[in-house]
C-alpha cells in the first residue's frame, strides 16, 4: 500500500474518526509513518497561536460543512466544550456555518443545538 493509497483511504472519510484509526492505517504501511502522524497530531491539537477551543470550533464547522455523521459531530462538539468553548461560541460557529455553507447545513446541525440547550 502506498502513501497515496493511505491518504485516499483517509480522505474518503467524512472526517478522520479517531486518531487511532489513522494511526492503525499508517502503521500498516510503515511504523515511521505512524510516529510522524502522532507527532503531527500532537503539534496541531495543542494551544498555540490559536487556543485549542478555537481549533475544535473550526473542526466542528468543517465537520458540519462536510456532512459528517451525527455521532462524529457530537464527538467534535464534546472536544470543543471540554477545551473551554461556551454554548454561545458554538452557536456563533454554527451561524457562520449557516452563512458560508447555507441554511441546509444549519438545519443539519440541529442536534448540536439541541445538545447545547442542556449546557446553558
Residue frames relative to the residue before (quaternion, step in Angstrom):
aa qw qx qy qz dx dy dz
X 1.0000 0.0000 0.0000 0.0000 0.00 0.00 0.00
X 0.3144 -0.7684 0.5311 0.1690 3.58 -0.83 1.00
X 0.6684 -0.4659 0.3869 0.4318 3.53 -1.33 0.20
X 0.6100 0.5495 -0.3433 0.4562 3.59 1.06 -0.74
X 0.6422 0.5205 -0.3211 0.4621 3.60 0.98 -0.83
X 0.6330 0.5379 -0.3300 0.4485 3.58 0.98 -0.85
X 0.7101 0.4432 -0.2730 0.4742 3.57 0.79 -0.97
X 0.5938 0.5449 -0.3671 0.4644 3.60 1.12 -0.52
X 0.6404 0.5075 -0.3178 0.4810 3.58 0.98 -0.85
X 0.6995 0.4741 -0.2801 0.4554 3.57 0.82 -0.99
X 0.6914 0.4688 -0.3035 0.4584 3.62 0.91 -0.76
X 0.5675 0.5858 -0.3842 0.4326 3.58 1.24 -0.25
X 0.5701 0.5707 -0.3765 0.4556 3.57 1.27 -0.25
X 0.5461 -0.5900 0.4659 0.3696 3.57 -1.14 0.51
X 0.7594 -0.0847 0.0976 0.6377 3.53 1.11 -0.74
X 0.5426 -0.5917 0.4573 0.3826 3.58 -0.99 0.67
X 0.4188 -0.7610 0.4252 0.2544 3.55 -0.24 1.28
X 0.7535 -0.1746 0.1490 0.6160 3.59 0.18 -1.17
X 0.6191 -0.5651 0.3733 0.3976 3.59 -1.01 0.66
X 0.5899 0.6009 -0.3760 0.3867 3.59 1.05 -0.68
X 0.6179 0.5475 -0.3510 0.4419 3.60 1.03 -0.71
X 0.6661 0.4873 -0.2991 0.4790 3.58 0.89 -0.93
X 0.6497 0.5238 -0.3168 0.4508 3.57 1.01 -0.80
X 0.6425 0.5146 -0.3241 0.4661 3.59 0.99 -0.75
X 0.6405 0.5084 -0.3249 0.4750 3.58 0.98 -0.83
X 0.6647 0.5061 -0.3018 0.4593 3.57 0.89 -0.97
X 0.6529 0.5293 -0.3135 0.4418 3.58 0.97 -0.87
X 0.6291 0.5383 -0.3424 0.4441 3.58 1.11 -0.64
X 0.6635 0.4689 -0.2971 0.5016 3.57 1.23 -0.42
X 0.7592 -0.2238 0.2207 0.5699 3.53 0.80 -1.08
X 0.4818 -0.6849 0.4601 0.2953 3.61 -0.73 0.98
X 0.6042 0.5542 -0.3627 0.4431 3.60 1.12 -0.56
X 0.6158 0.5269 -0.3460 0.4727 3.59 1.09 -0.64
X 0.6070 0.5459 -0.3469 0.4618 3.58 1.03 -0.77
X 0.6806 0.4831 -0.2934 0.4661 3.59 0.83 -0.94
X 0.6330 0.5270 -0.3332 0.4589 3.60 1.00 -0.76
X 0.6575 0.4973 -0.3094 0.4740 3.60 0.98 -0.81
X 0.6211 0.5332 -0.3410 0.4622 3.59 1.02 -0.75
X 0.6597 0.5007 -0.3037 0.4711 3.58 0.97 -0.86
X 0.6439 0.5119 -0.3199 0.4701 3.58 0.98 -0.84
X 0.6368 0.5283 -0.3214 0.4604 3.57 0.95 -0.89
X 0.6703 0.4970 -0.2922 0.4672 3.59 0.91 -0.91
X 0.6492 0.5209 -0.3115 0.4585 3.57 1.04 -0.78
X 0.7038 0.4670 -0.2677 0.4636 3.59 0.91 -0.91
X 0.7901 0.3484 -0.1640 0.4770 3.58 0.71 -1.10
X 0.5045 0.5573 -0.4746 0.4578 3.51 0.53 1.34
X 0.5782 -0.5203 0.4619 0.4263 3.54 -1.26 0.18
X 0.0907 0.7661 -0.6291 0.0955 3.54 -0.94 0.93
X 0.7963 -0.1131 0.1348 0.5787 3.57 -0.87 -0.91
X 0.7217 0.2626 -0.1829 0.6137 3.56 1.19 -0.62
X 0.4470 -0.6632 0.5176 0.3041 3.58 -0.87 0.86
X 0.6542 -0.5505 0.3590 0.3744 3.56 -1.13 0.70
X 0.6385 0.5360 -0.3523 0.4254 3.61 0.92 -0.79
X 0.6461 0.5082 -0.3315 0.4632 3.61 1.03 -0.67
X 0.6113 0.5377 -0.3485 0.4645 3.56 1.06 -0.69
X 0.6719 0.4798 -0.2995 0.4781 3.58 0.98 -0.81
X 0.6220 0.5197 -0.3472 0.4716 3.61 1.07 -0.62
X 0.6191 0.5163 -0.3345 0.4882 3.58 1.06 -0.73
X 0.6498 0.5122 -0.3142 0.4654 3.58 0.94 -0.89
X 0.6295 0.5276 -0.3333 0.4628 3.59 1.03 -0.75
X 0.6582 0.5077 -0.3065 0.4637 3.57 0.89 -0.92
X 0.6800 0.4817 -0.2922 0.4692 3.57 0.88 -0.92
X 0.6139 0.5553 -0.3424 0.4444 3.57 1.05 -0.76
X 0.6745 0.4813 -0.2923 0.4774 3.55 0.90 -0.93
X 0.6550 0.5213 -0.3133 0.4485 3.59 0.93 -0.87
X 0.7105 0.4371 -0.2502 0.4914 3.56 1.08 -0.72
X 0.4676 -0.7210 0.4149 0.2988 3.57 1.28 -0.02
X 0.1698 0.8047 -0.5520 0.1375 3.59 0.92 0.81
X 0.6155 -0.5268 0.4223 0.4067 3.51 -1.25 0.37
X 0.6524 -0.5672 0.3524 0.3585 3.52 -1.14 0.74
X 0.6274 0.5501 -0.3399 0.4339 3.60 0.94 -0.86
X 0.6778 0.4789 -0.2942 0.4740 3.60 0.92 -0.88
X 0.6271 0.5333 -0.3436 0.4520 3.60 0.98 -0.77
X 0.6593 0.4965 -0.3126 0.4701 3.58 1.01 -0.74
X 0.5922 0.5363 -0.3714 0.4730 3.62 1.11 -0.53
X 0.6561 0.4961 -0.3081 0.4781 3.57 0.96 -0.87
X 0.6158 0.5355 -0.3350 0.4709 3.59 1.03 -0.79
X 0.6533 0.5163 -0.3141 0.4561 3.60 0.89 -0.92
X 0.6467 0.5107 -0.3244 0.4645 3.60 0.96 -0.81
X 0.6360 0.5258 -0.3283 0.4596 3.58 1.00 -0.83
X 0.6796 0.4786 -0.2890 0.4750 3.59 0.86 -0.94
X 0.6577 0.5159 -0.3095 0.4533 3.58 0.94 -0.87
X 0.7068 0.4301 -0.2670 0.4940 3.59 1.12 -0.57
X 0.7192 -0.4983 0.2355 0.4230 3.58 1.26 0.33
X 0.4443 0.6828 -0.4732 0.3353 3.61 1.20 0.04
X 0.3359 -0.7393 0.5515 0.1908 3.56 -0.98 0.88
X 0.6541 -0.4899 0.3807 0.4327 3.59 -1.21 0.30
X 0.6403 0.5230 -0.3343 0.4524 3.61 0.98 -0.77
X 0.6445 0.5067 -0.3268 0.4702 3.61 1.01 -0.74
X 0.6357 0.5092 -0.3322 0.4757 3.59 1.01 -0.75
X 0.6508 0.5132 -0.3236 0.4565 3.59 0.90 -0.87
X 0.6645 0.4878 -0.3171 0.4689 3.60 0.90 -0.82
X 0.5997 0.5425 -0.3545 0.4693 3.57 1.08 -0.66
X 0.6718 0.4912 -0.2934 0.4704 3.58 0.94 -0.90
X 0.6169 0.5296 -0.3480 0.4667 3.61 1.09 -0.59
X 0.6185 0.5164 -0.3387 0.4859 3.58 1.07 -0.72
X 0.6137 0.5373 -0.3387 0.4690 3.59 1.01 -0.81
X 0.6587 0.5140 -0.3112 0.4528 3.58 0.90 -0.92
X 0.6667 0.5034 -0.3046 0.4574 3.56 0.97 -0.84
X 0.7378 0.4290 -0.2288 0.4682 3.56 0.83 -1.01
X 0.7957 0.3357 -0.1462 0.4824 3.55 0.82 -1.03
X 0.5629 -0.6098 0.3836 0.4052 3.56 1.21 -0.35
X 0.6929 -0.5092 0.3397 0.3810 3.49 -1.28 0.46
X 0.6012 0.5568 -0.3974 0.4131 3.68 0.91 -0.60
X 0.6391 0.5079 -0.3326 0.4721 3.61 1.02 -0.70
X 0.6285 0.5267 -0.3331 0.4654 3.57 1.05 -0.73
X 0.6459 0.5054 -0.3141 0.4783 3.58 0.97 -0.85
X 0.6394 0.5332 -0.3218 0.4508 3.59 1.02 -0.79
X 0.6769 0.4768 -0.2947 0.4771 3.59 1.17 -0.45
X 0.2886 0.8039 -0.4801 0.2001 3.60 1.27 0.19
X 0.6786 0.4955 -0.3165 0.4403 3.60 0.84 -0.88
X 0.6025 0.5356 -0.3583 0.4709 3.59 1.14 -0.53
X 0.6384 0.5104 -0.3215 0.4781 3.57 0.99 -0.81
X 0.6536 0.5070 -0.3155 0.4649 3.57 0.97 -0.81
X 0.6328 0.5240 -0.3348 0.4614 3.60 1.03 -0.74
X 0.6474 0.5337 -0.3181 0.4414 3.59 1.08 -0.70
X 0.5424 0.6371 -0.4086 0.3647 3.60 1.09 -0.56
X 0.6777 0.4846 -0.2856 0.4737 3.56 1.07 -0.68
X 0.6519 0.5374 -0.3036 0.4405 3.62 1.26 -0.28
X 0.5913 0.6117 -0.3649 0.3783 3.61 1.20 -0.36
